[in-house]
Amino acid sequence: MSTPRIAPSRRTSAAVAALTLAAGVVTLVPATAASAHPARTNAVDRGSFNSSHWGDPLADLLSSSSGGKYTAKKDPGSLYTIENAIGARDVWQQTDAQHRQITGQGVTVALLDSGTAAVAGLTGPNKLTYGPDLSIESNGVLTDQDTYGHGTHLAGIIAAHDGGALTSKTIKQLDPDTELGVAPDAELESIKLATTDGSADVSQVIAALNWITEHQTAADGSQVRVVNLSFGTDSVQPYQLDPLAAAAENAWKHGLVVVVSAGNEGPSAPVLDDPAIDPYVIAVGASDSDDSISGWNHPDVASFSSGGSLARHVDLVAPGTSITSLRDPGSFVDQNHPEGQVDGDTAARLFRGSGTSQAAAVVSGSVALLLQAYPNLTPDQVKGLLMAGASSVSGSSRYSGAGELDIDATLSAARNFVSGPGLLGTILNALTGNSAPNYTQTFPASTGLGSLQAARGSDQLVDADGNPFVGEVDIQGNPWNAAAWWAAASSGTSWSGGNWMGVPWTGAGWDPTGDGTQSARWSSARWSSARWSDADWDSARWSSARWSSARWSSARWSSARWSDEAWQ
């Protein structure tokens, strides 16, 4: 296979130095406890916002021209800025083996979220398709609609595409204010899970992960290669037993690159959210430019970004503060927090949000670029190359992992990985006993035989009357048989038509009894202690603020191992 024409990396990758080659084994240098927290606290402490600090007035001020009009070129959180920072726009100017610009062409990203609105930037040909709506709103006019607003924001980060075709000529002439996601020519398959207030149950997420694992060909015939899951709970169940972790890991082992947000509880959180706790998937933390365009050259870990433990921490970080992406007019977020709208945006189509959700979306778009260039890479290889290409971030690697995403450097690492080190490198490797890295993860596998209730963590879904939804049952009240589910999920047979585990789950399937009681009871369900909060869907910070002051409990996690032996 011919290789892409890739320009030299703009930055030296410190993470490469952290890889030790010995006898063909890549050893990840373990995290150290060099510091108890990231290097510094941001000028604005994003870890302690409350209702009096909604919005990011500094970012808005910096982004305005002399006439008060928004300009992406001056916005530290614009897609234009962060794509330059991570090297995505350099990658767009390179070509793949078929001589196409590397813009995500031929790669579909599944977005498991609150739905995706067909707003400008997401309405182009073959841009957006819909998988099954597994939310509680699936039985009526709200089917597939993003009534919350979170999924649309992430969709814009991943693959928004304004304007015409991206060619070698047009890319060089792009207006910075043209809204383009990290992989503007990637396709999106939206699977709606959450409702108007952001509510969703773990069983719905598991069902969606099973669906995409067993239906990797999207509705338009394209192939799904990446799953973006900006969701997590504070479960302390060992990942080896946890069914949510097992569902994500199962997707990974069936060839899907699963990108998961790490959580927004800050460095004091002793564990990553579930399923980011599973060491196979890509756990993404958020980096922070401190409201400075040049700040992305030497970013810090965002103070709200969870780091996890020495045993299992984030794999890398990506821009996640005050990110400007697509607004979903009329959604819950839009109506209840208009301060998230970007000042000076005359078209009123942009919204500003922060969180590891946004950071995960940046990584998902980057993975689409990498897989267009090298479609034969395995998920393990994708993860290893992303970490090898990351650039250094100050502070302990417990919080930053391998460092800041650099997709341009990652493609350079991929080129060397695919094409080999050349004659001189081969000779040197033979003399030193080294060889090319073999990016294969060998962590203990998850069986999913644990508790569904434990996977939900400490918060409960409640119905309109305040009755909690608890126990070893799925969202429809069906008994949870872990052994039967895992046998079906791991063999790719959990879905048959619109039925999951033998029960209808799409359309009218939310009313298995046929008398309307099931769907009626849960039509207004919500999370009792937080709406779309830190451990639910990691969007706790829109416009540098928390939707809720609710805190998810933390517990010590020590079951997973993040050791040298896990990579071979």
C-alpha positions in Angstrom: 0.0 0.0 0.0 1.4 3.4 -0.9 1.7 5.9 1.9 0.3 9.4 2.3 2.5 12.4 1.5 3.0 13.7 5.0 4.9 16.8 5.9 7.3 16.7 8.8 5.7 17.2 12.2 5.4 20.7 13.5 6.4 19.7 17.0 8.7 17.2 18.7 6.7 14.5 20.3 7.8 14.0 23.9 5.6 10.9 24.1 7.8 9.1 21.6 10.6 9.4 24.1 8.4 7.6 26.7 8.3 4.5 24.5 11.1 2.0 25.2 11.8 -0.5 22.4 13.2 -3.8 23.7 12.9 -7.1 22.0 9.9 -6.0 19.9 7.8 -5.0 23.0 6.5 -1.4 23.4 6.7 -0.5 27.1 4.6 2.4 28.3 6.5 4.2 31.0 4.1 4.1 34.0 2.6 7.3 35.4 4.6 8.9 38.1 3.4 10.8 41.2 5.7 13.7 40.4 2.9 16.1 41.3 -0.3 15.7 43.1 -2.1 17.9 40.6 -1.6 19.4 37.1 1.1 22.0 36.9 -1.0 25.0 37.7 -4.4 26.2 38.3 -5.9 28.1 35.4 -6.4 31.9 35.7 -10.1 31.2 35.8 -10.6 28.1 38.0 -12.8 26.0 35.9 -13.1 23.4 38.6 -15.3 25.6 40.9 -17.8 27.3 38.7 -21.4 27.8 39.9 -24.4 29.5 38.5 -22.8 33.0 38.9 -20.1 32.1 36.5 -22.0 31.0 33.4 -20.4 31.9 30.1 -16.8 32.6 29.1 -16.7 36.4 28.7 -13.0 36.4 28.2 -13.2 34.0 25.3 -16.0 36.1 23.8 -14.1 39.3 24.3 -11.0 37.9 22.6 -13.1 36.5 19.7 -14.6 39.9 18.7 -13.4 42.2 16.1 -13.3 46.0 16.6 -16.9 46.1 15.4 -18.0 43.4 17.8 -18.4 40.7 15.2 -17.2 37.2 16.1 -14.1 36.0 14.3 -12.9 32.4 14.5 -9.3 33.4 13.9 -9.2 35.3 17.2 -11.1 32.7 19.2 -8.9 30.3 21.3 -11.7 27.8 21.3 -12.8 27.9 17.6 -12.6 24.8 15.5 -10.2 26.8 13.3 -7.9 27.4 16.2 -7.9 23.9 17.7 -7.5 22.2 14.3 -4.4 24.2 13.7 -3.2 23.4 17.2 -3.5 19.7 16.8 -2.3 19.6 13.2 -5.6 18.6 11.6 -5.5 21.4 9.0 -2.0 20.3 8.0 -3.3 16.8 7.6 -6.1 18.0 5.3 -3.4 19.1 2.8 -2.0 15.6 2.6 -3.3 12.8 0.5 -4.1 9.1 1.0 -3.2 6.1 -1.2 -6.1 7.0 -3.5 -4.8 10.6 -3.9 -7.7 12.0 -1.9 -7.3 14.8 0.6 -7.2 13.3 4.2 -10.3 14.9 5.5 -12.1 11.8 6.9 -13.4 10.5 3.6 -14.8 7.0 3.7 -14.9 6.9 7.5 -18.1 6.9 9.6 -18.2 7.9 13.2 -21.0 6.6 15.4 -22.1 9.2 17.9 -23.9 7.7 20.8 -25.4 10.7 22.5 -28.6 12.8 22.8 -29.2 12.8 19.0 -28.0 15.1 16.3 -30.0 18.0 14.8 -29.8 18.5 11.1 -28.5 22.1 11.4 -26.4 23.9 8.8 -23.0 22.2 8.7 -24.5 18.8 9.1 -26.9 18.7 6.2 -24.6 17.9 3.3 -24.9 14.8 1.1 -24.0 11.6 3.0 -23.1 13.6 6.1 -25.7 12.4 8.7 -27.6 9.1 9.0 -29.5 7.8 12.0 -29.3 4.5 13.7 -32.1 3.3 16.0 -33.5 5.8 18.5 -33.1 4.0 21.8 -34.2 7.0 24.0 -37.4 7.2 25.9 -38.6 9.8 23.3 -38.5 7.3 20.5 -42.2 6.8 20.2 -43.3 10.1 18.8 -42.4 13.3 16.9 -39.1 13.6 18.9 -37.6 10.5 17.4 -33.9 11.2 16.4 -34.2 14.8 17.4 -31.6 16.3 19.7 -33.9 17.8 22.3 -31.0 18.4 24.7 -28.3 19.9 22.4 -25.2 18.0 23.5 -25.0 15.6 20.6 -25.2 18.3 18.0 -22.4 20.2 19.6 -20.1 17.1 19.5 -21.2 16.3 15.9 -20.0 19.8 14.8 -16.6 19.2 16.4 -16.2 15.8 14.8 -17.4 16.5 11.2 -19.2 19.8 10.5 -18.8 20.9 6.9 -19.8 24.3 5.6 -19.1 25.2 2.0 -17.9 23.2 -1.0 -15.5 20.4 -1.7 -12.2 20.4 0.1 -9.4 20.2 -2.5 -5.7 21.0 -2.3 -6.5 24.4 -3.7 -9.6 25.2 -1.7 -8.1 24.1 1.6 -5.3 26.7 1.3 -7.9 29.4 0.7 -10.4 28.6 3.5 -12.0 31.4 5.4 -11.4 30.8 9.1 -15.0 31.5 9.8 -16.1 28.5 7.7 -17.3 25.9 10.1 -15.4 22.7 9.6 -15.1 19.8 12.0 -11.8 18.0 12.7 -12.7 15.4 10.0 -15.0 17.5 7.8 -15.6 14.8 5.2 -16.3 12.0 7.7 -19.8 10.7 7.9 -21.8 10.6 11.1 -24.3 7.9 12.3 -26.3 9.3 15.2 -27.8 7.0 17.8 -30.0 8.8 20.2 -30.0 7.7 23.9 -30.7 10.8 26.0 -33.9 12.8 26.4 -34.6 16.5 26.8 -33.0 16.8 30.2 -30.1 14.5 29.4 -31.5 11.4 31.0 -30.4 7.9 29.9 -30.0 4.5 31.6 -26.9 2.4 31.4 -28.9 -0.4 29.7 -29.7 2.0 26.8 -26.0 2.7 26.3 -25.1 -1.0 26.4 -27.8 -1.7 23.9 -26.5 1.0 21.6 -22.9 -0.3 21.9 -24.2 -3.8 21.0 -26.1 -2.3 18.1 -23.2 -0.6 16.5 -20.9 -3.6 17.1 -23.3 -5.8 15.2 -24.3 -3.2 12.5 -21.0 -1.7 11.4 -22.5 -0.8 8.0 -24.4 2.4 8.4 -27.8 3.0 6.8 -26.2 4.6 3.7 -23.8 1.7 3.2 -20.7 3.3 4.7 -18.6 1.6 7.2 -18.5 2.7 10.9 -15.0 2.7 12.2 -15.1 5.0 15.2 -17.5 5.2 18.2 -17.7 8.5 20.2 -19.1 7.8 23.7 -19.1 10.9 25.9 -20.8 9.1 28.7 -19.8 7.7 32.1 -21.0 6.7 35.5 -19.2 6.7 38.8 -19.4 2.9 39.1 -16.6 1.3 41.2 -17.3 -2.1 39.9 -14.1 -3.8 38.5 -14.1 -3.3 34.8 -13.5 -7.0 34.4 -17.0 -7.6 35.6 -18.8 -4.4 34.6 -21.3 -4.8 31.8 -20.9 -1.3 30.5 -17.2 -1.6 30.3 -17.6 -5.0 28.7 -19.9 -3.6 26.0 -17.4 -0.9 25.1 -14.5 -3.4 25.2 -16.6 -5.8 23.0 -17.0 -3.1 20.4 -13.2 -2.5 20.5 -12.4 -6.2 20.0 -14.8 -6.3 17.0 -12.8 -3.6 15.2 -14.3 -0.4 16.4 -12.1 2.4 17.8 -14.1 3.5 20.9 -13.3 7.0 22.2 -14.6 7.7 25.7 -14.6 10.9 27.8 -12.6 10.5 31.0 -14.9 12.5 33.3 -15.1 16.1 34.7 -14.5 15.6 38.4 -11.0 17.1 38.3 -7.7 15.7 39.6 -9.2 14.8 42.9 -11.3 12.1 41.3 -9.6 8.8 42.2 -11.0 6.9 39.2 -12.0 7.5 35.6 -15.7 7.3 34.7 -17.1 3.9 33.5 -16.5 2.8 30.7 -13.3 4.9 30.5 -12.1 2.7 33.3 -11.7 -0.1 30.7 -8.0 0.0 29.7 -8.7 -1.1 26.1 -10.7 2.0 25.0 -9.2 5.4 24.5 -9.9 7.5 27.6 -9.6 11.2 26.8 -9.0 14.1 29.2 -9.3 17.8 28.4 -6.5 20.3 27.9 -6.8 24.0 28.5 -5.2 26.9 26.6 -6.0 29.4 29.3 -8.0 31.4 26.8 -5.0 32.0 24.6 -4.5 30.9 21.0 -0.8 30.4 21.7 -1.7 28.6 24.9 -2.4 25.5 22.9 1.3 25.2 22.1 2.0 24.5 25.8 -1.4 23.5 27.2 -2.2 22.5 30.7 -4.6 19.8 31.8 -8.0 21.4 32.4 -8.7 21.7 36.1 -12.0 19.9 35.7 -10.5 16.9 33.8 -10.5 13.7 35.7 -7.1 11.9 35.8 -8.0 8.6 37.3 -5.5 6.5 39.2 -1.9 5.3 38.7 -3.4 1.9 37.7 -5.7 3.4 35.1 -5.4 7.0 33.9 -6.3 9.0 30.8 -4.5 7.9 27.6 -4.1 11.4 26.3 -5.7 14.8 26.4 -7.2 17.0 23.7 -8.6 20.6 23.6 -11.7 20.7 25.8 -12.2 24.3 27.1 -14.6 26.9 25.7 -14.9 25.0 22.4 -17.1 26.7 19.8 -19.3 24.4 17.8 -22.8 24.1 16.4 -25.8 25.3 18.3 -29.1 23.3 18.5 -31.8 26.0 18.5 -34.7 25.3 20.8 -32.9 22.5 22.7 -32.8 22.4 26.5 -29.3 23.7 26.6 -30.2 26.5 24.2 -33.3 27.6 26.0 -32.0 27.4 29.5 -28.5 28.7 29.0 -28.5 31.3 26.2 -25.3 32.7 27.7 -23.6 29.8 25.9 -24.3 31.4 22.6 -21.3 33.1 21.2 -21.2 36.9 21.3 -21.0 38.6 17.9 -22.2 35.5 16.0 -24.5 37.2 13.7 -25.8 33.9 12.2 -26.7 32.7 15.8 -25.5 29.2 15.0 -22.6 28.8 17.4 -22.4 27.6 21.0 -19.5 27.4 23.5 -18.9 24.4 25.7 -16.2 22.8 27.8 -15.7 19.3 29.0 -14.0 16.0 28.4 -17.0 15.3 26.0 -15.7 18.0 23.7 -12.1 16.6 24.0 -13.3 13.1 23.1 -15.0 14.5 20.0 -11.7 16.2 18.9 -10.0 12.8 19.2 -12.8 11.0 17.4 -12.5 13.3 14.4 -8.7 12.8 14.5 -9.1 9.0 14.4 -11.3 9.4 11.3 -8.4 11.2 9.6 -5.9 8.5 10.7 -8.2 5.7 9.4 -8.7 7.3 6.1 -4.9 7.4 5.6 -4.3 3.9 7.0 -7.6 2.0 6.9 -6.0 -1.3 7.9 -4.9 -0.2 11.3 -6.4 -2.1 14.2 -8.0 -0.3 17.2 -4.9 -1.2 19.3 -2.6 0.3 16.7 -4.7 3.4 16.4 -4.4 3.9 20.2 -0.7 3.2 20.3 0.0 5.6 17.4 -2.1 8.4 18.9 -0.1 8.1 22.1 3.2 7.9 20.3 2.4 11.1 18.4 1.2 13.1 21.4 3.2 16.1 22.6 4.3 16.8 26.1 2.1 18.4 28.7 3.5 19.7 32.0 2.7 17.8 35.2 2.1 14.2 36.0 1.2 11.8 33.3 -1.6 10.6 35.6 -3.6 13.6 34.4 -2.2 14.0 30.9 -1.5 10.5 29.8 0.8 10.4 26.8 0.3 14.1 26.3 -1.7 16.4 24.0 -3.2 15.1 20.8 -1.1 15.9 17.7 -2.7 14.2 14.7 0.0 15.5 12.3 2.7 13.8 14.3 0.5 10.7 14.7 0.3 10.3 10.9 4.1 10.6 10.8 4.3 7.8 13.4 1.8 5.8 11.4 3.8 6.2 8.2 6.9 4.9 9.9 4.9 2.1 11.5 3.3 1.0 8.2 6.3 1.5 5.8 9.0 0.4 8.3 12.2 2.2 9.3 14.0 2.0 6.0 17.3 0.2 5.2 19.4 2.2 7.6 16.8 1.8 10.4 16.6 -1.9 9.8 20.4 -2.2 10.1 20.4 -0.2 13.3 17.5 -2.2 14.8 19.3 -5.4 14.0 22.5 -4.1 15.7 20.6 -2.9 18.8 18.1 -5.8 19.0 15.2 -3.4 18.5 12.3 -3.7 16.1 9.1 -1.9 15.2 6.6 -1.6 18.0 3.9 -4.2 18.2 0.9 -2.3 19.4 -1.2 -5.0 21.0 -3.0 -4.6 24.3 -3.1 -7.7 26.6 -5.1 -6.5 29.6 -7.4 -8.9 31.4 -10.6 -9.1 29.4 -14.0 -8.0 30.8 -16.7 -10.6 31.0 -19.6 -8.4 31.8 -20.9 -10.8 34.4 -21.2 -8.2 37.1 -24.1 -6.1 38.2 -26.1 -3.8 35.9 -27.2 -1.8 38.9 -23.6 -1.4 40.1 -22.7 -0.1 36.6 -25.2 2.7 37.1 -23.1 4.1 39.9 -24.5 6.2 42.7 -27.3 8.1 40.9 -30.8 6.9 40.1 -33.2 7.4 37.3 -36.6 8.4 38.6 -40.0 8.6 37.1 -42.4 11.5 37.1 -43.6 10.5 40.6 -40.1 10.2 42.0 -40.0 6.4 42.0 -36.5 5.2 41.6 -35.4 2.8 38.8 -33.2 0.3 40.4 -32.3 -3.4 40.3 -31.0 -6.0 37.9 -33.5 -4.9 35.2 -33.1 -3.0 32.0 -34.9 0.3 31.3 -37.9 -1.6 30.1 -38.1 -3.6 33.3 -36.9 -6.8 31.8 -34.8 -9.0 34.1 -31.1 -8.7 33.5 -29.4 -12.0 32.8 -25.7 -11.2 32.6 -24.6 -14.6 31.4 -27.1 -14.7 28.6 -26.4 -11.1 27.6 -22.7 -11.6 27.4 -23.0 -14.8 25.4 -25.1 -12.9 22.9 -23.1 -9.7 22.9 -19.7 -11.4 22.5 -21.0 -13.5 19.7 -22.7 -10.6 17.9 -26.2 -11.9 18.3 -27.8 -9.7 20.9 -29.8 -7.8 18.2 -32.3 -9.4 15.8 -34.2 -6.9 13.7 -35.5 -4.3 16.2 -35.3 -6.7 19.1 -32.5 -6.6 21.7 -32.1 -9.8 23.8 -35.4 -11.0 22.4 -37.4 -7.9 23.3 -38.5 -5.0 21.0 -36.4 -1.9 21.6 -37.1 0.4 18.6 -40.2 2.5 17.9 -43.2 1.0 19.6 -40.9 -1.4 21.3 -40.8 0.8 24.4 -44.2 -0.5 25.2 -43.6 -4.3 25.4 -46.9 -4.8 27.4 -49.0 -3.2 24.7 -51.0 -1.1 27.2 -49.0 2.1 27.2 -47.9 1.8 30.8 -44.2 1.3 30.2 -43.6 4.2 28.0 -46.0 6.5 30.0 -44.1 5.8 33.2 -40.7 6.7 31.9 -41.8 9.5 29.5 -40.6 12.2 31.9 -37.8 10.3 33.5 -34.8 12.2 34.8 -31.7 11.8 36.9 -32.5 12.6 40.5 -29.4 14.3 41.6 -28.0 15.8 38.4 -29.0 16.4 34.8 -26.4 15.6 32.3 -23.8 15.9 35.1 -20.2 14.9 35.5 -20.6 11.2 35.5 -23.7 11.0 33.2 -22.7 12.6 30.0 -19.5 14.4 30.5 -20.8 17.8 29.4 -20.8 19.2 32.8 -19.2 22.4 31.6 -20.9 24.4 28.9 -19.5 27.9 28.6 -17.1 27.2 31.4 -19.8 26.3 33.9 -21.6 23.4 35.4 -25.1 22.6 34.5 -25.6 21.4 38.1 -23.7 21.8 41.3 -24.4 18.1 42.1 -21.4 16.0 42.8 -21.0 12.3 42.0 -19.5 10.3 44.8 -15.9 9.0 44.4 -14.5 5.7 45.4 -11.1 4.1 45.3 -10.5 2.0 42.3 -7.7 -0.5 42.4 -8.8 -3.5 40.3 -7.4 -2.5 36.9 -3.8 -2.7 36.0 -2.0 -0.2 33.8 1.3 -2.0 33.6 4.1 -2.5 31.1 3.0 -6.0 30.4 -0.4 -4.8 29.1 1.2 -3.7 25.8 3.1 -6.3 23.8 
